[in-house]
Each structure stands twice: as C-alpha cells, then as structure tokens.
Amino acid sequence: MESDLNIAQKSALLPIGEIAGRLGLREDELESYGRYKAKVRLDAIKRLGDERFGKYVVVTGITPTPLGEGKTVTTVGLAQGLAKLGKRAACCIRQPSMGPVFGIKGGAAGGGYAQVLPMADLNLHLTGDMHAVGSAHALLSALIDTLMVKGNPGRLDPMKVVWRRCVDMNDAALRDIVIGLGGHGFPRETGFDLTSASEVMAVLALATSLKDLRQRLGRIVIGYTHQDIPVFAEAIHAAGAMTALLRDALMPNLLQTIEHVPAFVHAGPFANIAHGNSSVLADEVALRCADYVVTEAGFGADMGFEKFCHIKCRTSGRQPSVAVLVVTVRAIKAHSGRFRVIPGRPMDSRINEPDVEAVRQGLPNMVKHLENIARFNLPCVVAINRFPTDTDEELAAVADAAREAGAFEVALSEVHTRGGDGGQALAEAVVRAAETPAAKPFRLLYELKTPIKAKIETIAREIYGADGVTYEAAANAAAETLTRLGFDKLPICMAKTQYSLSHDPARKGRPTGFVLPVRDIRLAGGAGFLTPLVGTIQTMPAFGRHPAALDMDIDDEGRVIGLF
C-alpha cells in the first residue's frame, strides 16, 4: 500500500466552499485560507440556532502503543462510513503539535483512505492557530518579567511566578532554565512546556465565545504576592492584547476528508498533560449542521475520554450519544507483557506474528476501558482496527471478550485500506447504539463541590484501578492553598503517562496493587481546571533516537516528502 502522504497528494479536493455548503454554512460565514481550508465565523452558531443538534459520538481507545492504534483513522473513517449510509456527517479532531509530528509519530491527519486533507497543511502550521497560541503565551511571559522591574503593578513576588514559557517543539533542554541573567530582570528558575500543554491552548479549546475567551485569559493565575494572594493576568492588563492575538484563532478550521466529508480541525491540547480534546466551538458548529458528529478524545479512555466527560462536556453542556472504543490486536498483545515496547524504539517484530494466547493475556486492558466507559452510562461500540497481520482467531478472541465485557456491538474497521466502505459496518453499529433509548442517563463520577483530593482519588480508583493516592509535600501544600483560595470547586485534569493505566509506563495490561503518586497540583484558572502531576510525567516531551524530522524533505516540485 502507498504511503499516507502519497495517497493524500494524489487525492482530488473540492473547493472548501462546496464542503461548507454541504453543512448548510454560507459563503459569508467563511474566512478562506486558500482553496481548500477555511475558518468558520462564530456568527454561524447564532444563525443556526438551537433548534436541532446531531448525535454526538466520541471516539476513544485502549491504552496505546507508542505508534498509536488508529483513533484518528477511525474517527475520519467512521464519519465517511456514516456518509455512505446517507447521514450528514462531520468529524472533529485536534490540530497536531509539530513536536510529535517531527518526533515519534509523524503526521496526525488519519491515514490511508481515512485522512483529513490537505494532509501536509494540517500537520505543518495549518492556519497558524498554534503560532497564535504560542505568541499569546509568550506575550504574557514577556509582560510579567518586564512589568516586575517597571513598577510591578500586580505586586508579584519574583520567586512565586508560576507562569512558564512554551514552544511548539520537543525541546527537552528547555524543561528547566534560569532567566533574568545579565542584569535583565529578576534571575529565577522557570522552564518551557510544549505549546499543546499551555493553558492558553486549553483556554482556546474550551472558550464558548470571544467574550468567554477574553474572560478566561484574564483569569489565568501568573503567580502570587508575598502574602500568597493570587495575581491574575487581568491585574497586569495582559488579557486584552492576548485576546487580540487569538481572535482569528478562535474560529474553527474547516477542511475535508479524502471522501469530501466535512472535517473540523481546531485546537490541540494533549491528553496526557492537558485535557486532550478539540474545541468546544468546533463541536458547536458541527452539531448544528450534521446528523452525526464524530469527535476524538486523545489516548485511552483513562485519559482523553475521562476529561472529555468531566471537563469538555461540563463546559459545553453537551452529552455524548455513544462512545467508540478503538482496539488493535497489536496493542492487546503489547499488554500481555511478552513484547518489548519502548517509545522511540522499533516495535518488537514478534508482535506481528500469530499468537492468540498473547491476545488473551492482554485482553484485561480492553475490558478495563470498557468498564470505564460504562461508568458514565454510555453505550460503547468496539471498533477493531484491522491490520493485515491479524488472524481470524485473534480477531474472534477480541470480539468475544468485548461482547462478554458489555460492548453494545463489535465491528471490524477497515477504513485505512477501504475508506468509508470499510467503515460501514462500524457506522451501522454506531447508528443502532445512538438510536437505542438509553437505559440510564449520562452521569459524571464526581461533583465539583467534592474536595480536591477526593476528586483525584475517585479518578485514581475508579478509572485507573489504583488502591489509593499518595501526595508529595508540594502536592499537599498545593491542595491546601488552592482550597483556601477557593479554587477547590474546579474539575480535575490529570497529567499522567498514556502508556499505562497506572503512573508507570512499564506496567502493561490492567495493573493492580499500585498507589498513584501525585507530586504537585497546578492551577489553570483560565482554563478552569486543576492539573495533578502524576509520577514522572513531563510537560515538555523529548525527541527519540530517530526523530521523524530526519526523514522529511521536499522534492524538486516543492512537495513535502517523508511526512508519514
């Protein structure tokens, strides 16, 4: 089979105005970026009103291998499959960070015949939203250090500034730095996070209007006074200029799939170190235009899906109709513990050999994710993303275990090789699940008024399967301070490894007998959540031994090559 990039470059695209027309969007509601991508003006939401909303489908997965298990492929392919059934469908995905694009993963537009196009544009800058987020973040950083030496209007204690810097690249050398040397400002320790982990990115993804964006930016806590009183971005008059930088970025980006199904690509918070979902506004536009909206939550059901429910759904007020759990035989085998799976290194070749016993040993991971989804009272369709090396016996073992664990239905997905045709069985199962009256109403696992530690422990026990939680001194102090300052009513956004249900990426399958270590708790006042840092999780990733960037170039015609 050809590479994803070759398939994408050979595919015919329709003018973006025609794609928008299929959703009922008007020409004057678009801000075009060339012929094949556009931003949707927020006026469209008001015009479309609240009379009708499509079915809301969230795609999640089991604990993945470092190569990913095809959630984006499934999201795109499912939307194409729904279109094949005559449904007006749209998909909503995140914009990829260039750190992972140039690092271990390569492109993030789906793959094969289930891609969002233009593929190279999507992966490299798109409409500039990522840069706008980075610039707004950098503006706040610069204003903080400048104003501290020119009157200090917020009365910040230089040693209690909590706002870090960001860059959209895996640059581990910047994790911890010292600034202010050479007589320029106050020397102090700080560091860089990936732009996807910036609170500004989370604000962009969760904002419900331009006014809400402005208010959220003003609520960002940049540090504390000598008396431990929080200082907000509003106090140094930074939020207005930040909003000006993000005004256009707030509009969702409209693209198309390889089969011309509308695709919204907007915002890019990671699911291991942020809340891991595309923007509320993209979903709001799509839900008013389409019969079925398929949105992707990052990493496994313990990560992006849990945050989708507790953070994104709380913000938007929307409730999903059905969940889709993406499963691969490869990942299930990896959870048997028999194979060497290390990020940045080649996968153990034996994992592609027939081994139904390894599948059976790895199935508890899938079962746990099904249990997690069931806790929210959602019907779940299991999508087995089929690989050429999968045997019928292996696939049957997965399907039987999924049904026994309570899956609404199980469907083979062959969207990578067959596009929408390969996703029709999955689409039919999703339609049946979405149209079946719910036995119980959608529920959340904790109330906002619950104390901070109790919320953390609910997620740790019910979603991860931990026996309990331990808190380092910094985490204990943070919980006490945040409660005293009135920030204890915010939801929780756990920062944890994506490679295990536990805090330890080496613990595969369904770990038991572990206690979750929380080393600190960060406040995201503008985004509106608290982020416990679990184990050794980093908010600035590193490149592996052979970054994908080393294989990328342009050809004689100026086309990108080597991108996925």
TASULPE-V968338 format. One record per helix or strand of 2 or more residues. SS is the DSSP state (@ for helix, = for strand). FROM is the first residue (numbers start at 1). LEN is the number of residues. Records with the same first field share a line. If there is no record, write none. Layout:
# TASULPE-V968338
SS=FROM-LEN + FROM-LEN
This chain:
# TASULPE-V968338
@=4-7 + 16-7 + 27-3 + 43-6 + 71-14 + 98-5 + 119-5 + 129-20 + 158-3 + 172-3 + 181-3 + 195-3 + 199-8 + 210-9 + 233-4 + 239-8 + 280-10 + 301-16 + 329-6 + 349-4 + 356-19 + 392-13 + 415-21 + 452-13 + 473-12 + 548-4
==30-3 + 38-3 + 55-7 + 89-5 + 110-2 + 114-4 + 165-3 + 177-3 + 188-3 + 192-3 + 221-4 + 230-3 + 253-5 + 262-4 + 292-6 + 322-6 + 380-6 + 409-5 + 468-4 + 491-2 + 515-10 + 529-6 + 553-2 + 560-2
